[in-house]
Amino acid sequence: MVLLFISVFSQQLIGIQIIKISIHNDRDFRIHALLGALCLLVFGPPAWHNSKQVAVDPVNRLVTIRIPFARLQTFRLEELDGMFRSSIRRGKGNAAYEVIYLMKQGKVIAYIDELFCSNISAVRLSLKYMHNLGFQKMTLGKRLNVILGLPIKVS
């Protein structure tokens, strides 16, 4: 997707062809550039959101969030509003995986997915002193709010 977007601009502006794209006039260029920008807008935020790495330090009661190309964020467990759990169905057989969401000021700042975290039970034990907001069903609206960094209502 990004390679296609770069190829369109490099072919039109500097004449270097990375991927063979049929661009004969400005209209073709605008269409390809618009489609590339649309793909970046649709697939970029979820990919960026899913690239967070979360580390929980139970001894010092810290949560560290590492985002690529951004600064490291560290929070004390006491600073956070709490956590809630949910489940997501993925993979073959539509298996359910537990997800732990960490909240601050009504927004989900990070989540820990059982599919990508092999020690989810140890993480759950590390977070046992946090305010537990219970189990929440993640609707499409709540998922979009999490991806876009908007506040969500936890019932």
Backbone as CSV, one residue per row, in Angstrom:
resi,resn,N_x,N_y,N_z,CA_x,CA_y,CA_z,C_x,C_y,C_z
1,MET,0.835,-1.174,0.000,0.000,0.000,0.000,0.886,1.247,0.000
2,VAL,1.799,1.334,0.933,2.693,2.491,1.008,3.615,2.503,-0.205
3,LEU,4.082,1.316,-0.614,4.947,1.213,-1.782,4.213,1.686,-3.036
4,LEU,2.950,1.351,-3.159,2.143,1.799,-4.286,2.013,3.323,-4.271
5,PHE,1.762,3.878,-3.105,1.617,5.321,-2.949,2.917,6.034,-3.332
6,ILE,4.049,5.531,-2.871,5.356,6.115,-3.195,5.649,5.968,-4.679
7,SER,5.294,4.821,-5.252,5.537,4.572,-6.666,4.773,5.543,-7.555
8,VAL,3.541,5.845,-7.189,2.743,6.798,-7.971,3.434,8.148,-8.007
9,PHE,3.866,8.646,-6.850,4.500,9.954,-6.796,5.879,9.958,-7.454
10,SER,6.653,8.908,-7.259,7.989,8.884,-7.856,7.899,8.802,-9.381
11,GLN,6.933,8.059,-9.895,6.786,7.926,-11.337,6.320,9.243,-11.961
12,GLN,5.418,9.941,-11.295,4.867,11.176,-11.850,5.826,12.365,-11.688
13,LEU,6.448,12.462,-10.526,7.229,13.662,-10.241,8.690,13.594,-10.685
14,ILE,9.342,12.431,-10.487,10.760,12.355,-10.850,11.055,11.315,-11.932
15,GLY,10.026,10.630,-12.401,10.205,9.715,-13.522,10.801,8.374,-13.179
16,ILE,10.925,8.040,-11.897,11.457,6.732,-11.481,10.284,5.786,-11.281
17,GLN,10.351,4.633,-11.949,9.247,3.671,-11.889,9.611,2.532,-10.946
18,ILE,8.921,2.466,-9.796,9.151,1.392,-8.820,8.246,0.212,-9.152
19,ILE,6.974,0.476,-9.306,5.989,-0.519,-9.725,5.357,0.020,-11.002
20,LYS,5.192,-0.826,-12.002,4.629,-0.360,-13.271,3.164,0.018,-13.070
21,ILE,2.899,1.314,-13.187,1.551,1.857,-13.056,1.274,2.676,-14.312
22,SER,0.109,2.485,-14.861,-0.244,3.192,-16.087,-0.748,4.597,-15.756
23,ILE,0.161,5.571,-15.859,-0.194,6.974,-15.623,0.114,7.730,-16.914
24,HIS,-0.955,8.096,-17.629,-0.781,8.775,-18.904,-1.032,10.275,-18.831
25,ASN,-1.802,10.695,-17.834,-2.118,12.116,-17.732,-2.344,12.476,-16.264
26,ASP,-2.675,13.742,-16.018,-2.888,14.200,-14.640,-4.094,13.542,-13.987
27,ARG,-5.094,13.197,-14.763,-6.293,12.545,-14.207,-5.926,11.181,-13.614
28,ASP,-5.132,10.396,-14.354,-4.686,9.094,-13.841,-3.871,9.264,-12.562
29,PHE,-3.004,10.283,-12.551,-2.196,10.545,-11.369,-3.078,10.873,-10.165
30,ARG,-4.063,11.742,-10.371,-4.955,12.116,-9.268,-5.741,10.924,-8.744
31,ILE,-6.202,10.067,-9.643,-6.966,8.883,-9.220,-6.083,7.956,-8.394
32,HIS,-4.873,7.658,-8.881,-3.972,6.760,-8.147,-3.548,7.375,-6.812
33,ALA,-3.277,8.682,-6.813,-2.888,9.344,-5.566,-4.041,9.350,-4.573
34,LEU,-5.260,9.589,-5.051,-6.430,9.582,-4.173,-6.675,8.193,-3.587
35,LEU,-6.547,7.152,-4.415,-6.721,5.784,-3.910,-5.641,5.427,-2.890
36,GLY,-4.406,5.846,-3.147,-3.327,5.594,-2.192,-3.552,6.317,-0.879
37,ALA,-3.972,7.584,-0.952,-4.249,8.350,0.268,-5.415,7.749,1.039
38,LEU,-6.429,7.293,0.324,-7.580,6.657,0.963,-7.164,5.370,1.685
39,CYS,-6.294,4.579,1.060,-5.792,3.358,1.710,-5.006,3.691,2.976
40,LEU,-4.177,4.740,2.902,-3.425,5.144,4.093,-4.351,5.599,5.211
41,LEU,-5.413,6.321,4.860,-6.362,6.784,5.878,-7.148,5.634,6.491
42,VAL,-7.480,4.635,5.682,-8.286,3.517,6.182,-7.435,2.526,6.967
43,PHE,-6.262,2.174,6.431,-5.459,1.130,7.054,-4.350,1.662,7.958
44,GLY,-4.013,2.929,7.856,-2.935,3.504,8.659,-3.211,3.548,10.147
45,PRO,-4.328,4.180,10.592,-4.583,4.257,12.042,-4.673,2.898,12.745
46,PRO,-5.374,1.892,12.181,-5.367,0.595,12.878,-3.987,-0.038,12.954
47,ALA,-3.199,0.085,11.891,-1.853,-0.486,11.913,-0.987,0.233,12.944
48,TRP,-1.084,1.551,13.010,-0.328,2.338,13.990,-0.769,1.973,15.401
49,HIS,-2.075,1.830,15.606,-2.608,1.518,16.934,-2.170,0.126,17.385
50,ASN,-2.113,-0.817,16.471,-1.750,-2.187,16.820,-0.251,-2.375,17.017
51,SER,0.556,-1.360,16.716,1.999,-1.515,16.829,2.543,-1.144,18.208
52,LYS,1.669,-0.818,19.148,2.125,-0.461,20.494,2.649,-1.694,21.227
53,GLN,3.733,-1.496,21.972,4.267,-2.540,22.836,4.035,-2.106,24.273
54,VAL,3.450,-2.989,25.063,3.106,-2.662,26.447,3.907,-3.562,27.383
55,ALA,4.542,-2.946,28.384,5.273,-3.696,29.407,4.722,-3.301,30.769
56,VAL,4.466,-4.304,31.598,3.945,-4.066,32.941,5.021,-4.467,33.942
57,ASP,5.379,-3.528,34.820,6.367,-3.769,35.866,5.610,-3.883,37.198
58,PRO,5.406,-5.123,37.704,4.620,-5.285,38.925,5.326,-4.786,40.177
59,VAL,6.645,-4.794,40.191,7.387,-4.370,41.379,7.258,-2.858,41.574
60,ASN,7.530,-2.097,40.535,7.455,-0.638,40.618,6.068,-0.105,40.292
61,ARG,5.157,-1.003,39.933,3.768,-0.662,39.584,3.715,0.362,38.461
62,LEU,4.407,0.017,37.359,4.481,0.891,36.189,3.967,0.172,34.952
63,VAL,3.391,0.940,34.050,3.018,0.460,32.726,3.784,1.315,31.729
64,THR,4.544,0.669,30.857,5.332,1.375,29.855,4.777,1.051,28.484
65,ILE,4.522,2.099,27.700,3.977,1.929,26.359,5.000,2.470,25.374
66,ARG,5.406,1.613,24.446,6.383,1.994,23.420,5.659,2.014,22.069
67,ILE,5.670,3.202,21.452,5.049,3.371,20.147,6.169,3.666,19.147
68,PRO,6.196,2.968,17.993,7.251,3.238,17.014,7.259,4.708,16.576
69,PHE,8.429,5.281,16.451,8.642,6.660,16.011,8.022,7.693,16.948
70,ALA,7.787,7.327,18.184,7.227,8.265,19.167,7.960,8.053,20.490
71,ARG,7.700,8.937,21.425,8.390,8.836,22.707,7.785,7.709,23.561
72,LEU,8.569,7.255,24.477,8.168,6.222,25.421,7.253,6.844,26.469
73,GLN,6.130,6.197,26.766,5.217,6.695,27.786,5.222,5.732,28.959
74,THR,5.357,6.279,30.164,5.340,5.470,31.372,4.290,6.036,32.314
75,PHE,3.447,5.149,32.839,2.384,5.539,33.759,2.486,4.703,35.025
76,ARG,2.224,5.337,36.158,2.067,4.584,37.402,0.672,3.984,37.378
77,LEU,0.504,2.808,37.946,-0.808,2.160,37.950,-1.865,3.027,38.631
78,GLU,-1.428,3.836,39.602,-2.361,4.701,40.327,-2.890,5.843,39.444
79,GLU,-2.146,6.213,38.406,-2.567,7.290,37.500,-3.700,6.856,36.577
80,LEU,-3.799,5.575,36.330,-4.777,5.074,35.362,-6.160,4.964,35.990
81,ASP,-7.199,5.156,35.151,-8.587,5.042,35.618,-8.933,3.605,35.986
82,GLY,-8.340,2.684,35.297,-8.631,1.283,35.552,-8.423,0.456,34.299
83,MET,-8.943,-0.742,34.356,-8.827,-1.657,33.228,-10.147,-2.397,33.072
84,PHE,-10.398,-2.855,31.861,-11.524,-3.756,31.656,-11.096,-4.841,30.691
85,ARG,-11.814,-5.922,30.749,-11.493,-7.075,29.916,-12.566,-7.249,28.853
86,SER,-12.172,-7.876,27.764,-13.099,-8.207,26.700,-12.545,-9.436,26.000
87,SER,-13.278,-9.928,25.032,-12.751,-11.042,24.245,-12.968,-10.735,22.775
88,ILE,-12.027,-11.191,21.963,-12.083,-11.001,20.521,-11.940,-12.372,19.884
89,ARG,-12.764,-12.623,18.891,-12.685,-13.892,18.156,-11.808,-13.699,16.941
90,ARG,-10.788,-14.574,16.818,-9.837,-14.485,15.710,-9.354,-15.860,15.311
91,GLY,-8.716,-15.898,14.174,-7.985,-17.075,13.753,-8.847,-18.227,13.303
92,LYS,-8.187,-19.342,13.098,-8.884,-20.550,12.663,-9.793,-21.044,13.766
93,GLY,-10.954,-21.469,13.410,-11.902,-21.963,14.388,-12.584,-20.857,15.159
94,ASN,-12.284,-19.602,14.800,-12.922,-18.458,15.441,-12.762,-18.495,16.966
95,ALA,-11.550,-18.800,17.424,-11.269,-18.928,18.853,-11.344,-17.566,19.544
96,ALA,-11.788,-17.566,20.796,-11.906,-16.327,21.576,-10.609,-16.091,22.360
97,TYR,-10.115,-14.870,22.304,-8.910,-14.479,23.021,-9.247,-13.328,23.957
98,GLU,-8.662,-13.360,25.149,-8.896,-12.294,26.125,-8.059,-11.071,25.775
99,VAL,-8.641,-9.905,25.980,-7.944,-8.647,25.772,-8.149,-7.795,27.023
100,ILE,-7.059,-7.218,27.536,-7.117,-6.328,28.692,-6.866,-4.910,28.188
101,TYR,-7.821,-4.026,28.436,-7.722,-2.628,28.012,-7.373,-1.758,29.214
102,LEU,-6.384,-0.870,29.060,-5.978,0.056,30.110,-6.518,1.442,29.765
103,MET,-7.179,2.084,30.743,-7.836,3.365,30.489,-7.228,4.493,31.316
104,LYS,-7.200,5.673,30.690,-6.804,6.894,31.383,-7.650,8.029,30.812
105,GLN,-8.308,8.773,31.686,-9.181,9.884,31.317,-10.257,9.465,30.319
106,GLY,-10.807,8.280,30.531,-11.901,7.797,29.702,-11.490,7.225,28.357
107,LYS,-10.190,7.239,28.050,-9.707,6.727,26.768,-8.866,5.481,26.997
108,VAL,-8.899,4.572,26.052,-8.033,3.398,26.107,-6.658,3.821,25.627
109,ILE,-5.664,3.705,26.495,-4.305,4.109,26.124,-3.500,2.939,25.574
110,ALA,-3.891,1.725,25.954,-3.195,0.540,25.459,-4.057,-0.683,25.743
111,TYR,-3.766,-1.741,25.021,-4.426,-2.999,25.325,-3.432,-4.133,25.180
112,ILE,-3.708,-5.192,25.904,-2.839,-6.367,25.915,-3.681,-7.531,25.425
113,ASP,-3.268,-8.120,24.326,-4.020,-9.158,23.642,-3.416,-10.527,23.950
114,GLU,-4.250,-11.452,24.373,-3.778,-12.803,24.716,-3.152,-13.498,23.514
115,LEU,-3.601,-13.182,22.311,-3.059,-13.811,21.110,-1.579,-13.479,20.931
116,PHE,-1.170,-12.262,21.315,0.208,-11.822,21.134,1.011,-11.797,22.429
117,CYS,0.385,-12.101,23.546,1.054,-12.076,24.853,0.948,-13.471,25.464
118,SER,2.058,-14.148,25.546,2.032,-15.528,26.037,1.852,-15.618,27.550
119,ASN,2.145,-14.548,28.282,2.040,-14.580,29.743,0.889,-13.691,30.235
120,ILE,-0.256,-13.832,29.636,-1.407,-12.990,29.988,-1.823,-13.188,31.441
121,SER,-1.664,-14.395,31.978,-2.048,-14.632,33.380,-1.120,-13.866,34.332
122,ALA,0.179,-13.782,34.011,1.110,-13.005,34.835,0.799,-11.509,34.741
123,VAL,0.418,-11.055,33.562,0.043,-9.650,33.394,-1.214,-9.356,34.199
124,ARG,-2.178,-10.267,34.151,-3.424,-10.097,34.912,-3.123,-9.991,36.405
125,LEU,-2.193,-10.819,36.903,-1.795,-10.753,38.316,-1.097,-9.429,38.633
126,SER,-0.293,-8.930,37.695,0.398,-7.655,37.909,-0.582,-6.496,37.991
127,LEU,-1.697,-6.612,37.311,-2.680,-5.535,37.277,-3.797,-5.704,38.299
128,LYS,-3.645,-6.654,39.219,-4.744,-6.946,40.148,-5.063,-5.790,41.093
129,TYR,-4.129,-4.856,41.307,-4.382,-3.734,42.209,-5.064,-2.553,41.505
130,MET,-5.205,-2.660,40.195,-5.891,-1.587,39.451,-7.392,-1.714,39.632
131,HIS,-8.079,-0.613,39.434,-9.544,-0.612,39.475,-10.058,-1.440,38.301
132,ASN,-10.779,-2.508,38.595,-11.284,-3.402,37.565,-12.687,-2.963,37.165
133,LEU,-12.851,-2.611,35.910,-14.141,-2.164,35.397,-14.964,-3.317,34.834
134,GLY,-14.485,-4.540,35.027,-15.241,-5.726,34.641,-15.062,-6.121,33.185
135,PHE,-15.985,-6.952,32.727,-15.967,-7.458,31.357,-16.900,-6.597,30.513
136,GLN,-16.421,-6.161,29.374,-17.217,-5.326,28.476,-17.306,-5.979,27.113
137,LYS,-18.462,-5.901,26.516,-18.609,-6.364,25.136,-18.152,-5.227,24.231
138,MET,-17.222,-5.522,23.328,-16.688,-4.503,22.430,-17.521,-4.451,21.150
139,THR,-18.325,-3.422,21.051,-19.121,-3.217,19.845,-18.247,-2.549,18.786
140,LEU,-18.764,-2.438,17.581,-18.020,-1.797,16.511,-17.726,-0.335,16.856
141,GLY,-18.692,0.341,17.456,-18.491,1.735,17.845,-17.380,1.889,18.864
142,LYS,-17.346,0.996,19.851,-16.281,1.060,20.865,-14.922,0.759,20.236
143,ARG,-14.864,-0.198,19.320,-13.589,-0.520,18.664,-13.076,0.655,17.857
144,LEU,-13.970,1.330,17.144,-13.556,2.507,16.376,-13.054,3.615,17.305
145,ASN,-13.725,3.822,18.425,-13.279,4.826,19.389,-11.898,4.486,19.943
146,VAL,-11.638,3.206,20.194,-10.323,2.779,20.686,-9.256,3.068,19.632
147,ILE,-9.528,2.729,18.383,-8.563,2.933,17.301,-8.289,4.420,17.088
148,LEU,-9.343,5.227,17.151,-9.191,6.664,16.901,-8.774,7.454,18.138
149,GLY,-8.685,6.790,19.298,-8.256,7.465,20.519,-9.323,8.338,21.146
150,LEU,-10.579,8.014,20.891,-11.690,8.776,21.454,-12.152,8.154,22.769
151,PRO,-12.793,8.928,23.634,-13.301,8.361,24.897,-14.368,7.300,24.634
152,ILE,-14.397,6.288,25.480,-15.445,5.278,25.391,-16.190,5.209,26.716
153,LYS,-17.430,4.805,26.627,-18.255,4.689,27.818,-18.202,3.239,28.281
154,VAL,-17.774,3.047,29.500,-17.694,1.710,30.082,-18.875,1.561,31.030
155,SER,-19.723,0.587,30.721,-20.938,0.420,31.559,-20.727,-0.581,32.671
